[in-house]
Amino acid sequence: MARRLPKLKPCPFCGQSDAFVERRDFSSAYVFCNACSAKGPTQYPEDNDGDEDEPGGRAAIRAWNKRTRAIRKEADHD
């Protein structure tokens, strides 16, 4: 049984919560924002991700959520 994917944070560019995990191919995925067309980095499954329904989805969400924190920290320093 596959584990649930982590919750997506709002888009780091437009702040909307209209993003989803998109498969790039059979072994990778990225997060895409419908509101502003921002795209997260393509990610591949990690060893500890187990048997995913969406290969690379868990890693793509982690990268997207990390990016949100980094951009917000930059904005706080301006």
mmCIF file of the N, C-alpha and C atoms, coordinates in Angstrom:
data_MODEL
# 
_entry.id   MODEL 
# 
loop_
_atom_site.group_PDB 
_atom_site.id 
_atom_site.type_symbol 
_atom_site.label_atom_id 
_atom_site.label_alt_id 
_atom_site.label_comp_id 
_atom_site.label_asym_id 
_atom_site.label_entity_id 
_atom_site.label_seq_id 
_atom_site.pdbx_PDB_ins_code 
_atom_site.Cartn_x 
_atom_site.Cartn_y 
_atom_site.Cartn_z 
_atom_site.occupancy 
_atom_site.B_iso_or_equiv 
_atom_site.pdbx_formal_charge 
_atom_site.auth_seq_id 
_atom_site.auth_comp_id 
_atom_site.auth_asym_id 
_atom_site.auth_atom_id 
_atom_site.pdbx_PDB_model_num 
ATOM 1   N N  . MET A 1 1  ? 0.833  -1.182 0.000   1.00 0.00 ? 1  MET A N  1 
ATOM 2   C CA . MET A 1 1  ? 0.000  0.000  0.000   1.00 0.00 ? 1  MET A CA 1 
ATOM 3   C C  . MET A 1 1  ? 0.885  1.257  0.000   1.00 0.00 ? 1  MET A C  1 
ATOM 4   N N  . ALA A 1 2  ? 0.638  2.162  -0.919  1.00 0.00 ? 2  ALA A N  1 
ATOM 5   C CA . ALA A 1 2  ? 1.434  3.381  -1.036  1.00 0.00 ? 2  ALA A CA 1 
ATOM 6   C C  . ALA A 1 2  ? 1.036  4.385  0.043   1.00 0.00 ? 2  ALA A C  1 
ATOM 7   N N  . ARG A 1 3  ? 2.048  5.095  0.533   1.00 0.00 ? 3  ARG A N  1 
ATOM 8   C CA . ARG A 1 3  ? 1.791  6.145  1.520   1.00 0.00 ? 3  ARG A CA 1 
ATOM 9   C C  . ARG A 1 3  ? 1.205  7.360  0.826   1.00 0.00 ? 3  ARG A C  1 
ATOM 10  N N  . ARG A 1 4  ? 0.457  8.157  1.601   1.00 0.00 ? 4  ARG A N  1 
ATOM 11  C CA . ARG A 1 4  ? -0.107 9.388  1.058   1.00 0.00 ? 4  ARG A CA 1 
ATOM 12  C C  . ARG A 1 4  ? 1.010  10.381 0.777   1.00 0.00 ? 4  ARG A C  1 
ATOM 13  N N  . LEU A 1 5  ? 0.827  11.178 -0.242  1.00 0.00 ? 5  LEU A N  1 
ATOM 14  C CA . LEU A 1 5  ? 1.799  12.211 -0.573  1.00 0.00 ? 5  LEU A CA 1 
ATOM 15  C C  . LEU A 1 5  ? 1.654  13.375 0.407   1.00 0.00 ? 5  LEU A C  1 
ATOM 16  N N  . PRO A 1 6  ? 2.746  14.078 0.701   1.00 0.00 ? 6  PRO A N  1 
ATOM 17  C CA . PRO A 1 6  ? 2.670  15.255 1.570   1.00 0.00 ? 6  PRO A CA 1 
ATOM 18  C C  . PRO A 1 6  ? 1.796  16.336 0.934   1.00 0.00 ? 6  PRO A C  1 
ATOM 19  N N  . LYS A 1 7  ? 1.297  17.233 1.763   1.00 0.00 ? 7  LYS A N  1 
ATOM 20  C CA . LYS A 1 7  ? 0.458  18.327 1.279   1.00 0.00 ? 7  LYS A CA 1 
ATOM 21  C C  . LYS A 1 7  ? 1.322  19.365 0.565   1.00 0.00 ? 7  LYS A C  1 
ATOM 22  N N  . LEU A 1 8  ? 0.834  19.850 -0.566  1.00 0.00 ? 8  LEU A N  1 
ATOM 23  C CA . LEU A 1 8  ? 1.538  20.893 -1.318  1.00 0.00 ? 8  LEU A CA 1 
ATOM 24  C C  . LEU A 1 8  ? 1.328  22.249 -0.657  1.00 0.00 ? 8  LEU A C  1 
ATOM 25  N N  . LYS A 1 9  ? 2.401  23.011 -0.554  1.00 0.00 ? 9  LYS A N  1 
ATOM 26  C CA . LYS A 1 9  ? 2.294  24.385 -0.059  1.00 0.00 ? 9  LYS A CA 1 
ATOM 27  C C  . LYS A 1 9  ? 1.890  25.279 -1.229  1.00 0.00 ? 9  LYS A C  1 
ATOM 28  N N  . PRO A 1 10 ? 1.398  26.491 -0.931  1.00 0.00 ? 10 PRO A N  1 
ATOM 29  C CA . PRO A 1 10 ? 1.033  27.410 -2.026  1.00 0.00 ? 10 PRO A CA 1 
ATOM 30  C C  . PRO A 1 10 ? 2.221  27.703 -2.934  1.00 0.00 ? 10 PRO A C  1 
ATOM 31  N N  . CYS A 1 11 ? 1.917  28.144 -4.136  1.00 0.00 ? 11 CYS A N  1 
ATOM 32  C CA . CYS A 1 11 ? 2.945  28.470 -5.121  1.00 0.00 ? 11 CYS A CA 1 
ATOM 33  C C  . CYS A 1 11 ? 3.862  29.565 -4.579  1.00 0.00 ? 11 CYS A C  1 
ATOM 34  N N  . PRO A 1 12 ? 5.179  29.382 -4.706  1.00 0.00 ? 12 PRO A N  1 
ATOM 35  C CA . PRO A 1 12 ? 6.111  30.398 -4.209  1.00 0.00 ? 12 PRO A CA 1 
ATOM 36  C C  . PRO A 1 12 ? 6.110  31.676 -5.048  1.00 0.00 ? 12 PRO A C  1 
ATOM 37  N N  . PHE A 1 13 ? 5.519  31.636 -6.226  1.00 0.00 ? 13 PHE A N  1 
ATOM 38  C CA . PHE A 1 13 ? 5.522  32.797 -7.104  1.00 0.00 ? 13 PHE A CA 1 
ATOM 39  C C  . PHE A 1 13 ? 4.228  33.599 -7.033  1.00 0.00 ? 13 PHE A C  1 
ATOM 40  N N  . CYS A 1 14 ? 3.083  32.912 -7.037  1.00 0.00 ? 14 CYS A N  1 
ATOM 41  C CA . CYS A 1 14 ? 1.813  33.645 -7.046  1.00 0.00 ? 14 CYS A CA 1 
ATOM 42  C C  . CYS A 1 14 ? 1.025  33.490 -5.744  1.00 0.00 ? 14 CYS A C  1 
ATOM 43  N N  . GLY A 1 15 ? 1.421  32.544 -4.890  1.00 0.00 ? 15 GLY A N  1 
ATOM 44  C CA . GLY A 1 15 ? 0.746  32.358 -3.608  1.00 0.00 ? 15 GLY A CA 1 
ATOM 45  C C  . GLY A 1 15 ? -0.543 31.549 -3.671  1.00 0.00 ? 15 GLY A C  1 
ATOM 46  N N  . GLN A 1 16 ? -0.930 31.106 -4.852  1.00 0.00 ? 16 GLN A N  1 
ATOM 47  C CA . GLN A 1 16 ? -2.164 30.332 -5.004  1.00 0.00 ? 16 GLN A CA 1 
ATOM 48  C C  . GLN A 1 16 ? -1.939 28.869 -4.614  1.00 0.00 ? 16 GLN A C  1 
ATOM 49  N N  . SER A 1 17 ? -3.023 28.206 -4.260  1.00 0.00 ? 17 SER A N  1 
ATOM 50  C CA . SER A 1 17 ? -2.964 26.786 -3.900  1.00 0.00 ? 17 SER A CA 1 
ATOM 51  C C  . SER A 1 17 ? -3.544 25.930 -5.013  1.00 0.00 ? 17 SER A C  1 
ATOM 52  N N  . ASP A 1 18 ? -3.243 26.275 -6.240  1.00 0.00 ? 18 ASP A N  1 
ATOM 53  C CA . ASP A 1 18 ? -3.791 25.588 -7.404  1.00 0.00 ? 18 ASP A CA 1 
ATOM 54  C C  . ASP A 1 18 ? -2.701 24.804 -8.133  1.00 0.00 ? 18 ASP A C  1 
ATOM 55  N N  . ALA A 1 19 ? -1.932 24.021 -7.364  1.00 0.00 ? 19 ALA A N  1 
ATOM 56  C CA . ALA A 1 19 ? -0.834 23.251 -7.944  1.00 0.00 ? 19 ALA A CA 1 
ATOM 57  C C  . ALA A 1 19 ? -1.114 21.758 -7.810  1.00 0.00 ? 19 ALA A C  1 
ATOM 58  N N  . PHE A 1 20 ? -0.464 20.974 -8.639  1.00 0.00 ? 20 PHE A N  1 
ATOM 59  C CA . PHE A 1 20 ? -0.636 19.524 -8.600  1.00 0.00 ? 20 PHE A CA 1 
ATOM 60  C C  . PHE A 1 20 ? 0.637  18.843 -9.090  1.00 0.00 ? 20 PHE A C  1 
ATOM 61  N N  . VAL A 1 21 ? 0.757  17.556 -8.788  1.00 0.00 ? 21 VAL A N  1 
ATOM 62  C CA . VAL A 1 21 ? 1.901  16.763 -9.243  1.00 0.00 ? 21 VAL A CA 1 
ATOM 63  C C  . VAL A 1 21 ? 1.603  16.261 -10.652 1.00 0.00 ? 21 VAL A C  1 
ATOM 64  N N  . GLU A 1 22 ? 2.527  16.504 -11.548 1.00 0.00 ? 22 GLU A N  1 
ATOM 65  C CA . GLU A 1 22 ? 2.401  16.083 -12.940 1.00 0.00 ? 22 GLU A CA 1 
ATOM 66  C C  . GLU A 1 22 ? 3.509  15.082 -13.244 1.00 0.00 ? 22 GLU A C  1 
ATOM 67  N N  . ARG A 1 23 ? 3.153  13.990 -13.881 1.00 0.00 ? 23 ARG A N  1 
ATOM 68  C CA . ARG A 1 23 ? 4.183  13.026 -14.296 1.00 0.00 ? 23 ARG A CA 1 
ATOM 69  C C  . ARG A 1 23 ? 4.886  13.542 -15.530 1.00 0.00 ? 23 ARG A C  1 
ATOM 70  N N  . ARG A 1 24 ? 6.205  13.455 -15.508 1.00 0.00 ? 24 ARG A N  1 
ATOM 71  C CA . ARG A 1 24 ? 6.983  13.843 -16.688 1.00 0.00 ? 24 ARG A CA 1 
ATOM 72  C C  . ARG A 1 24 ? 7.123  12.644 -17.618 1.00 0.00 ? 24 ARG A C  1 
ATOM 73  N N  . ASP A 1 25 ? 7.397  11.493 -17.026 1.00 0.00 ? 25 ASP A N  1 
ATOM 74  C CA . ASP A 1 25 ? 7.481  10.231 -17.754 1.00 0.00 ? 25 ASP A CA 1 
ATOM 75  C C  . ASP A 1 25 ? 7.181  9.125  -16.749 1.00 0.00 ? 25 ASP A C  1 
ATOM 76  N N  . PHE A 1 26 ? 7.571  7.904  -17.030 1.00 0.00 ? 26 PHE A N  1 
ATOM 77  C CA . PHE A 1 26 ? 7.231  6.795  -16.132 1.00 0.00 ? 26 PHE A CA 1 
ATOM 78  C C  . PHE A 1 26 ? 8.011  6.787  -14.825 1.00 0.00 ? 26 PHE A C  1 
ATOM 79  N N  . SER A 1 27 ? 9.090  7.589  -14.753 1.00 0.00 ? 27 SER A N  1 
ATOM 80  C CA . SER A 1 27 ? 9.907  7.530  -13.550 1.00 0.00 ? 27 SER A CA 1 
ATOM 81  C C  . SER A 1 27 ? 10.206 8.896  -12.926 1.00 0.00 ? 27 SER A C  1 
ATOM 82  N N  . SER A 1 28 ? 9.496  9.935  -13.332 1.00 0.00 ? 28 SER A N  1 
ATOM 83  C CA . SER A 1 28 ? 9.756  11.248 -12.752 1.00 0.00 ? 28 SER A CA 1 
ATOM 84  C C  . SER A 1 28 ? 8.493  12.107 -12.738 1.00 0.00 ? 28 SER A C  1 
ATOM 85  N N  . ALA A 1 29 ? 8.546  13.152 -11.916 1.00 0.00 ? 29 ALA A N  1 
ATOM 86  C CA . ALA A 1 29 ? 7.400  14.037 -11.773 1.00 0.00 ? 29 ALA A CA 1 
ATOM 87  C C  . ALA A 1 29 ? 7.872  15.430 -11.369 1.00 0.00 ? 29 ALA A C  1 
ATOM 88  N N  . TYR A 1 30 ? 6.973  16.391 -11.486 1.00 0.00 ? 30 TYR A N  1 
ATOM 89  C CA . TYR A 1 30 ? 7.228  17.752 -11.041 1.00 0.00 ? 30 TYR A CA 1 
ATOM 90  C C  . TYR A 1 30 ? 5.904  18.346 -10.575 1.00 0.00 ? 30 TYR A C  1 
ATOM 91  N N  . VAL A 1 31 ? 5.971  19.475 -9.895  1.00 0.00 ? 31 VAL A N  1 
ATOM 92  C CA . VAL A 1 31 ? 4.756  20.164 -9.457  1.00 0.00 ? 31 VAL A CA 1 
ATOM 93  C C  . VAL A 1 31 ? 4.509  21.310 -10.427 1.00 0.00 ? 31 VAL A C  1 
ATOM 94  N N  . PHE A 1 32 ? 3.247  21.489 -10.812 1.00 0.00 ? 32 PHE A N  1 
ATOM 95  C CA . PHE A 1 32 ? 2.847  22.531 -11.753 1.00 0.00 ? 32 PHE A CA 1 
ATOM 96  C C  . PHE A 1 32 ? 1.748  23.376 -11.130 1.00 0.00 ? 32 PHE A C  1 
ATOM 97  N N  . CYS A 1 33 ? 1.869  24.698 -11.240 1.00 0.00 ? 33 CYS A N  1 
ATOM 98  C CA . CYS A 1 33 ? 0.849  25.613 -10.717 1.00 0.00 ? 33 CYS A CA 1 
ATOM 99  C C  . CYS A 1 33 ? -0.084 26.020 -11.852 1.00 0.00 ? 33 CYS A C  1 
ATOM 100 N N  . ASN A 1 34 ? -1.361 25.726 -11.707 1.00 0.00 ? 34 ASN A N  1 
ATOM 101 C CA . ASN A 1 34 ? -2.348 26.114 -12.718 1.00 0.00 ? 34 ASN A CA 1 
ATOM 102 C C  . ASN A 1 34 ? -2.548 27.620 -12.786 1.00 0.00 ? 34 ASN A C  1 
ATOM 103 N N  . ALA A 1 35 ? -2.356 28.305 -11.676 1.00 0.00 ? 35 ALA A N  1 
ATOM 104 C CA . ALA A 1 35 ? -2.640 29.739 -11.625 1.00 0.00 ? 35 ALA A CA 1 
ATOM 105 C C  . ALA A 1 35 ? -1.623 30.566 -12.420 1.00 0.00 ? 35 ALA A C  1 
ATOM 106 N N  . CYS A 1 36 ? -0.329 30.253 -12.293 1.00 0.00 ? 36 CYS A N  1 
ATOM 107 C CA . CYS A 1 36 ? 0.688  31.084 -12.957 1.00 0.00 ? 36 CYS A CA 1 
ATOM 108 C C  . CYS A 1 36 ? 1.631  30.292 -13.861 1.00 0.00 ? 36 CYS A C  1 
ATOM 109 N N  . SER A 1 37 ? 1.401  29.000 -13.992 1.00 0.00 ? 37 SER A N  1 
ATOM 110 C CA . SER A 1 37 ? 2.207  28.100 -14.831 1.00 0.00 ? 37 SER A CA 1 
ATOM 111 C C  . SER A 1 37 ? 3.631  27.885 -14.328 1.00 0.00 ? 37 SER A C  1 
ATOM 112 N N  . ALA A 1 38 ? 3.886  28.171 -13.046 1.00 0.00 ? 38 ALA A N  1 
ATOM 113 C CA . ALA A 1 38 ? 5.202  27.864 -12.471 1.00 0.00 ? 38 ALA A CA 1 
ATOM 114 C C  . ALA A 1 38 ? 5.373  26.357 -12.436 1.00 0.00 ? 38 ALA A C  1 
ATOM 115 N N  . LYS A 1 39 ? 6.615  25.930 -12.598 1.00 0.00 ? 39 LYS A N  1 
ATOM 116 C CA . LYS A 1 39 ? 6.908  24.501 -12.627 1.00 0.00 ? 39 LYS A CA 1 
ATOM 117 C C  . LYS A 1 39 ? 8.079  24.227 -11.694 1.00 0.00 ? 39 LYS A C  1 
ATOM 118 N N  . GLY A 1 40 ? 7.914  23.248 -10.838 1.00 0.00 ? 40 GLY A N  1 
ATOM 119 C CA . GLY A 1 40 ? 8.993  22.853 -9.941  1.00 0.00 ? 40 GLY A CA 1 
ATOM 120 C C  . GLY A 1 40 ? 9.993  21.986 -10.669 1.00 0.00 ? 40 GLY A C  1 
ATOM 121 N N  . PRO A 1 41 ? 11.116 21.700 -10.018 1.00 0.00 ? 41 PRO A N  1 
ATOM 122 C CA . PRO A 1 41 ? 12.138 20.868 -10.651 1.00 0.00 ? 41 PRO A CA 1 
ATOM 123 C C  . PRO A 1 41 ? 11.672 19.420 -10.816 1.00 0.00 ? 41 PRO A C  1 
ATOM 124 N N  . THR A 1 42 ? 12.102 18.790 -11.894 1.00 0.00 ? 42 THR A N  1 
ATOM 125 C CA . THR A 1 42 ? 11.780 17.379 -12.124 1.00 0.00 ? 42 THR A CA 1 
ATOM 126 C C  . THR A 1 42 ? 12.526 16.542 -11.094 1.00 0.00 ? 42 THR A C  1 
ATOM 127 N N  . GLN A 1 43 ? 11.807 15.611 -10.477 1.00 0.00 ? 43 GLN A N  1 
ATOM 128 C CA . GLN A 1 43 ? 12.378 14.768 -9.435  1.00 0.00 ? 43 GLN A CA 1 
ATOM 129 C C  . GLN A 1 43 ? 12.130 13.297 -9.747  1.00 0.00 ? 43 GLN A C  1 
ATOM 130 N N  . TYR A 1 44 ? 13.005 12.461 -9.230  1.00 0.00 ? 44 TYR A N  1 
ATOM 131 C CA . TYR A 1 44 ? 12.914 11.014 -9.400  1.00 0.00 ? 44 TYR A CA 1 
ATOM 132 C C  . TYR A 1 44 ? 12.671 10.373 -8.047  1.00 0.00 ? 44 TYR A C  1 
ATOM 133 N N  . PRO A 1 45 ? 12.108 9.165  -8.009  1.00 0.00 ? 45 PRO A N  1 
ATOM 134 C CA . PRO A 1 45 ? 11.871 8.515  -6.715  1.00 0.00 ? 45 PRO A CA 1 
ATOM 135 C C  . PRO A 1 45 ? 13.173 8.350  -5.941  1.00 0.00 ? 45 PRO A C  1 
ATOM 136 N N  . GLU A 1 46 ? 13.086 8.526  -4.640  1.00 0.00 ? 46 GLU A N  1 
ATOM 137 C CA . GLU A 1 46 ? 14.229 8.298  -3.770  1.00 0.00 ? 46 GLU A CA 1 
ATOM 138 C C  . GLU A 1 46 ? 14.090 6.909  -3.165  1.00 0.00 ? 46 GLU A C  1 
ATOM 139 N N  . ASP A 1 47 ? 15.181 6.354  -2.690  1.00 0.00 ? 47 ASP A N  1 
ATOM 140 C CA . ASP A 1 47 ? 15.178 4.989  -2.160  1.00 0.00 ? 47 ASP A CA 1 
ATOM 141 C C  . ASP A 1 47 ? 14.130 4.776  -1.077  1.00 0.00 ? 47 ASP A C  1 
ATOM 142 N N  . ASN A 1 48 ? 13.917 5.759  -0.215  1.00 0.00 ? 48 ASN A N  1 
ATOM 143 C CA . ASN A 1 48 ? 12.992 5.586  0.902   1.00 0.00 ? 48 ASN A CA 1 
ATOM 144 C C  . ASN A 1 48 ? 11.545 5.920  0.537   1.00 0.00 ? 48 ASN A C  1 
ATOM 145 N N  . ASP A 1 49 ? 11.258 6.215  -0.732  1.00 0.00 ? 49 ASP A N  1 
ATOM 146 C CA . ASP A 1 49 ? 9.899  6.560  -1.124  1.00 0.00 ? 49 ASP A CA 1 
ATOM 147 C C  . ASP A 1 49 ? 9.018  5.334  -1.359  1.00 0.00 ? 49 ASP A C  1 
ATOM 148 N N  . GLY A 1 50 ? 9.612  4.169  -1.410  1.00 0.00 ? 50 GLY A N  1 
ATOM 149 C CA . GLY A 1 50 ? 8.824  2.949  -1.555  1.00 0.00 ? 50 GLY A CA 1 
ATOM 150 C C  . GLY A 1 50 ? 8.132  2.870  -2.906  1.00 0.00 ? 50 GLY A C  1 
ATOM 151 N N  . ASP A 1 51 ? 7.055  2.137  -2.953  1.00 0.00 ? 51 ASP A N  1 
ATOM 152 C CA . ASP A 1 51 ? 6.302  1.925  -4.182  1.00 0.00 ? 51 ASP A CA 1 
ATOM 153 C C  . ASP A 1 51 ? 5.277  3.043  -4.334  1.00 0.00 ? 51 ASP A C  1 
ATOM 154 N N  . GLU A 1 52 ? 5.602  4.040  -5.121  1.00 0.00 ? 52 GLU A N  1 
ATOM 155 C CA . GLU A 1 52 ? 4.721  5.188  -5.302  1.00 0.00 ? 52 GLU A CA 1 
ATOM 156 C C  . GLU A 1 52 ? 3.762  4.975  -6.471  1.00 0.00 ? 52 GLU A C  1 
ATOM 157 N N  . ASP A 1 53 ? 2.547  5.499  -6.336  1.00 0.00 ? 53 ASP A N  1 
ATOM 158 C CA . ASP A 1 53 ? 1.621  5.527  -7.460  1.00 0.00 ? 53 ASP A CA 1 
ATOM 159 C C  . ASP A 1 53 ? 2.092  6.559  -8.484  1.00 0.00 ? 53 ASP A C  1 
ATOM 160 N N  . GLU A 1 54 ? 2.730  7.604  -7.999  1.00 0.00 ? 54 GLU A N  1 
ATOM 161 C CA . GLU A 1 54 ? 3.218  8.713  -8.811  1.00 0.00 ? 54 GLU A CA 1 
ATOM 162 C C  . GLU A 1 54 ? 4.742  8.757  -8.654  1.00 0.00 ? 54 GLU A C  1 
ATOM 163 N N  . PRO A 1 55 ? 5.509  7.972  -9.436  1.00 0.00 ? 55 PRO A N  1 
ATOM 164 C CA . PRO A 1 55 ? 6.963  7.930  -9.249  1.00 0.00 ? 55 PRO A CA 1 
ATOM 165 C C  . PRO A 1 55 ? 7.600  9.323  -9.275  1.00 0.00 ? 55 PRO A C  1 
ATOM 166 N N  . GLY A 1 56 ? 8.329  9.644  -8.236  1.00 0.00 ? 56 GLY A N  1 
ATOM 167 C CA . GLY A 1 56 ? 8.962  10.952 -8.112  1.00 0.00 ? 56 GLY A CA 1 
ATOM 168 C C  . GLY A 1 56 ? 8.071  12.010 -7.491  1.00 0.00 ? 56 GLY A C  1 
ATOM 169 N N  . GLY A 1 57 ? 6.813  11.685 -7.267  1.00 0.00 ? 57 GLY A N  1 
ATOM 170 C CA . GLY A 1 57 ? 5.858  12.659 -6.737  1.00 0.00 ? 57 GLY A CA 1 
ATOM 171 C C  . GLY A 1 57 ? 6.211  13.164 -5.355  1.00 0.00 ? 57 GLY A C  1 
ATOM 172 N N  . ARG A 1 58 ? 6.598  12.260 -4.480  1.00 0.00 ? 58 ARG A N  1 
ATOM 173 C CA . ARG A 1 58 ? 6.953  12.648 -3.106  1.00 0.00 ? 58 ARG A CA 1 
ATOM 174 C C  . ARG A 1 58 ? 8.175  13.577 -3.117  1.00 0.00 ? 58 ARG A C  1 
ATOM 175 N N  . ALA A 1 59 ? 9.186  13.254 -3.915  1.00 0.00 ? 59 ALA A N  1 
ATOM 176 C CA . ALA A 1 59 ? 10.383 14.089 -4.019  1.00 0.00 ? 59 ALA A CA 1 
ATOM 177 C C  . ALA A 1 59 ? 10.053 15.439 -4.667  1.00 0.00 ? 59 ALA A C  1 
ATOM 178 N N  . ALA A 1 60 ? 9.153  15.444 -5.657  1.00 0.00 ? 60 ALA A N  1 
ATOM 179 C CA . ALA A 1 60 ? 8.750  16.693 -6.318  1.00 0.00 ? 60 ALA A CA 1 
ATOM 180 C C  . ALA A 1 60 ? 8.045  17.623 -5.328  1.00 0.00 ? 60 ALA A C  1 
ATOM 181 N N  . ILE A 1 61 ? 7.206  17.059 -4.479  1.00 0.00 ? 61 ILE A N  1 
ATOM 182 C CA . ILE A 1 61 ? 6.504  17.863 -3.477  1.00 0.00 ? 61 ILE A CA 1 
ATOM 183 C C  . ILE A 1 61 ? 7.494  18.412 -2.462  1.00 0.00 ? 61 ILE A C  1 
ATOM 184 N N  . ARG A 1 62 ? 8.438  17.589 -2.022  1.00 0.00 ? 62 ARG A N  1 
ATOM 185 C CA . ARG A 1 62 ? 9.460  18.080 -1.073  1.00 0.00 ? 62 ARG A CA 1 
ATOM 186 C C  . ARG A 1 62 ? 10.236 19.240 -1.682  1.00 0.00 ? 62 ARG A C  1 
ATOM 187 N N  . ALA A 1 63 ? 10.636 19.127 -2.954  1.00 0.00 ? 63 ALA A N  1 
ATOM 188 C CA . ALA A 1 63 ? 11.392 20.195 -3.623  1.00 0.00 ? 63 ALA A CA 1 
ATOM 189 C C  . ALA A 1 63 ? 10.541 21.456 -3.748  1.00 0.00 ? 63 ALA A C  1 
ATOM 190 N N  . TRP A 1 64 ? 9.269  21.300 -4.092  1.00 0.00 ? 64 TRP A N  1 
ATOM 191 C CA . TRP A 1 64 ? 8.339  22.435 -4.225  1.00 0.00 ? 64 TRP A CA 1 
ATOM 192 C C  . TRP A 1 64 ? 8.160  23.132 -2.881  1.00 0.00 ? 64 TRP A C  1 
ATOM 193 N N  . ASN A 1 65 ? 7.930  22.360 -1.847  1.00 0.00 ? 65 ASN A N  1 
ATOM 194 C CA . ASN A 1 65 ? 7.705  22.945 -0.517  1.00 0.00 ? 65 ASN A CA 1 
ATOM 195 C C  . ASN A 1 65 ? 8.964  23.631 0.010   1.00 0.00 ? 65 ASN A C  1 
ATOM 196 N N  . LYS A 1 66 ? 10.138 23.097 -0.284  1.00 0.00 ? 66 LYS A N  1 
ATOM 197 C CA . LYS A 1 66 ? 11.406 23.725 0.114   1.00 0.00 ? 66 LYS A CA 1 
ATOM 198 C C  . LYS A 1 66 ? 11.594 25.044 -0.627  1.00 0.00 ? 66 LYS A C  1 
ATOM 199 N N  . ARG A 1 67 ? 11.261 25.057 -1.874  1.00 0.00 ? 67 ARG A N  1 
ATOM 200 C CA . ARG A 1 67 ? 11.379 26.252 -2.710  1.00 0.00 ? 67 ARG A CA 1 
ATOM 201 C C  . ARG A 1 67 ? 10.502 27.373 -2.169  1.00 0.00 ? 67 ARG A C  1 
ATOM 202 N N  . THR A 1 68 ? 9.320  27.022 -1.701  1.00 0.00 ? 68 THR A N  1 
ATOM 203 C CA . THR A 1 68 ? 8.404  28.009 -1.123  1.00 0.00 ? 68 THR A CA 1 
ATOM 204 C C  . THR A 1 68 ? 9.056  28.685 0.070   1.00 0.00 ? 68 THR A C  1 
ATOM 205 N N  . ARG A 1 69 ? 9.673  27.911 0.960   1.00 0.00 ? 69 ARG A N  1 
ATOM 206 C CA . ARG A 1 69 ? 10.343 28.483 2.139   1.00 0.00 ? 69 ARG A CA 1 
ATOM 207 C C  . ARG A 1 69 ? 11.504 29.378 1.723   1.00 0.00 ? 69 ARG A C  1 
ATOM 208 N N  . ALA A 1 70 ? 12.301 28.945 0.749   1.00 0.00 ? 70 ALA A N  1 
ATOM 209 C CA . ALA A 1 70 ? 13.471 29.714 0.321   1.00 0.00 ? 70 ALA A CA 1 
ATOM 210 C C  . ALA A 1 70 ? 13.058 31.057 -0.263  1.00 0.00 ? 70 ALA A C  1 
ATOM 211 N N  . ILE A 1 71 ? 12.045 31.083 -1.078  1.00 0.00 ? 71 ILE A N  1 
ATOM 212 C CA . ILE A 1 71 ? 11.602 32.335 -1.707  1.00 0.00 ? 71 ILE A CA 1 
ATOM 213 C C  . ILE A 1 71 ? 11.009 33.271 -0.659  1.00 0.00 ? 71 ILE A C  1 
ATOM 214 N N  . ARG A 1 72 ? 10.264 32.731 0.273   1.00 0.00 ? 72 ARG A N  1 
ATOM 215 C CA . ARG A 1 72 ? 9.697  33.579 1.333   1.00 0.00 ? 72 ARG A CA 1 
ATOM 216 C C  . ARG A 1 72 ? 10.801 34.177 2.207   1.00 0.00 ? 72 ARG A C  1 
ATOM 217 N N  . LYS A 1 73 ? 11.843 33.398 2.512   1.00 0.00 ? 73 LYS A N  1 
ATOM 218 C CA . LYS A 1 73 ? 12.964 33.913 3.310   1.00 0.00 ? 73 LYS A CA 1 
ATOM 219 C C  . LYS A 1 73 ? 13.665 35.044 2.563   1.00 0.00 ? 73 LYS A C  1 
ATOM 220 N N  . GLU A 1 74 ? 13.837 34.901 1.244   1.00 0.00 ? 74 GLU A N  1 
ATOM 221 C CA . GLU A 1 74 ? 14.451 35.957 0.444   1.00 0.00 ? 74 GLU A CA 1 
ATOM 222 C C  . GLU A 1 74 ? 13.616 37.221 0.519   1.00 0.00 ? 74 GLU A C  1 
ATOM 223 N N  . ALA A 1 75 ? 12.308 37.097 0.408   1.00 0.00 ? 75 ALA A N  1 
ATOM 224 C CA . ALA A 1 75 ? 11.397 38.241 0.448   1.00 0.00 ? 75 ALA A CA 1 
ATOM 225 C C  . ALA A 1 75 ? 11.446 38.928 1.801   1.00 0.00 ? 75 ALA A C  1 
ATOM 226 N N  . ASP A 1 76 ? 11.607 38.164 2.878   1.00 0.00 ? 76 ASP A N  1 
ATOM 227 C CA . ASP A 1 76 ? 11.672 38.739 4.214   1.00 0.00 ? 76 ASP A CA 1 
ATOM 228 C C  . ASP A 1 76 ? 12.931 39.586 4.404   1.00 0.00 ? 76 ASP A C  1 
ATOM 229 N N  . HIS A 1 77 ? 13.993 39.276 3.668   1.00 0.00 ? 77 HIS A N  1 
ATOM 230 C CA . HIS A 1 77 ? 15.250 40.001 3.807   1.00 0.00 ? 77 HIS A CA 1 
ATOM 231 C C  . HIS A 1 77 ? 15.325 41.243 2.925   1.00 0.00 ? 77 HIS A C  1 
ATOM 232 N N  . ASP A 1 78 ? 14.386 41.429 2.026   1.00 0.00 ? 78 ASP A N  1 
ATOM 233 C CA . ASP A 1 78 ? 14.390 42.602 1.128   1.00 0.00 ? 78 ASP A CA 1 
ATOM 234 C C  . ASP A 1 78 ? 13.863 43.836 1.818   1.00 0.00 ? 78 ASP A C  1 
# 
